[in-house]
Amino acid sequence: MKIEYGHSILEHQLPKDRKILIVVAEPLYEQIHSLLHDHDAHLVLPPSMEESELETFAGQLPPGEWVLGIGGGVCMDAAKYIAWKNSLVLWQAPSIVSVDAAVTETIGIRREGIVRYIGTIWPERVLVDIDLIQSAPKHINRAGSGDILSIHTALYDWKLAAEITGEPYYPEVAGQSKQLLERISRASSDIYNVTSAGIKELMNLYVAEVDLCQQMGNSRPEEGSEHFWAYHVEYLTGQSYIHGELVALGILLMSALQENELPRIKAMIDSLGIRYRPEDLRLSHKTLIDSLVGAKTFVQNHDLPFSILHHLSIDEKEAERLIECIYEL
Ligand SMILES: [Zn+2]
C-alpha cells in the first residue's frame, strides 16, 4: 500500500486511459464529476452497507478495471467490497480523515444492522488530497482522532480479558499502542486546525495502529468497550453517526466505568476538538440510558470480545452516574 499526499493530487494522479469505477460520497458528486470530466470514469453513489444490498449493487455495476473510493468511511468500505467481490484493483482517496477505513484491509459491512468484517483487500494506492480534505467541515476531520483515542479504553479491556478469561496479552504491543496516544497528544494543535501536518500525522497514526492490529490478528490494540457501546447505539437507533464522535463519547463513558483516568482522556478529547456531547450527536437521554443498561446483553448476544461490558452490569442508577461523569469535569 502506497500513501501519497499532495495538493490537487486526484486530478494529477488518475490516469486518463483507464476505466475507473468511482464510489463517491453524495455531497462530492458534482465536484468530482467536473474534476474528472476528461477521465474514463463511471461515478456511483454508495448503497447502504447492508450486505444483501451491497451484493446486488456490486453485481449490477458496469465492468471497470479499478475501483476508487472517494469520501468517508462508507465510501471506503463500499469501494473495498466492490473491488473484493468483482476482483478489481482498489485505490482509495479519503475526502476526510474521519476513520481508518482508507488504510485497512478489512471490509466493514452490516448484517441485519450489525457491523461485521468480511473479506480483506488492500488498496494499491491511497491518494490523500490535502485540498479535498481541508474543504470538509473541521469537526468531521477532528473526529478522526476518535479511532486513535479508543486505544485508551481498548487496552484496559484487553488487559481485563487477559486477567479474567486468560486471553493472550502482549505488553510490548500494548506499550507500542500507548505510544500512539502520546503522539496524537503532541499533534493535537495541528489536528485541531486540520493543517497538512495534522492530516499526515493522523494518517500515519492509523497506519501504525493498523499495523499493530495486523501483528495481533485482531483489533485488541484499538477496539474495546467504547466501540461495542457505539455499535449498540447504532443498533438501537438505526441511525448513523460521525464514527469518531460516537466513539469519543463511548471512550468517556467507558473510562468512567473502568475508573480509568477519565480527566486525562477528556482533556485530550477537548484539545483535539472532538464533539461528544449527546446533544451534539442528537442522542436522547433515553437512548443513552438504554444503550448502557442493555450493553451487557448486546455484547453477549453478538459474541463481541470480552470487555468491561461483559464484566460489569449497568443498572439505571449506574447509567445516570456515568452520564453525569462526562459533564462534570
Ligand atoms: Zn473505529
Residues whose N, C-alpha, C, O or C-beta is under 5 A from the ligand:
A	BS01	ZN	D147
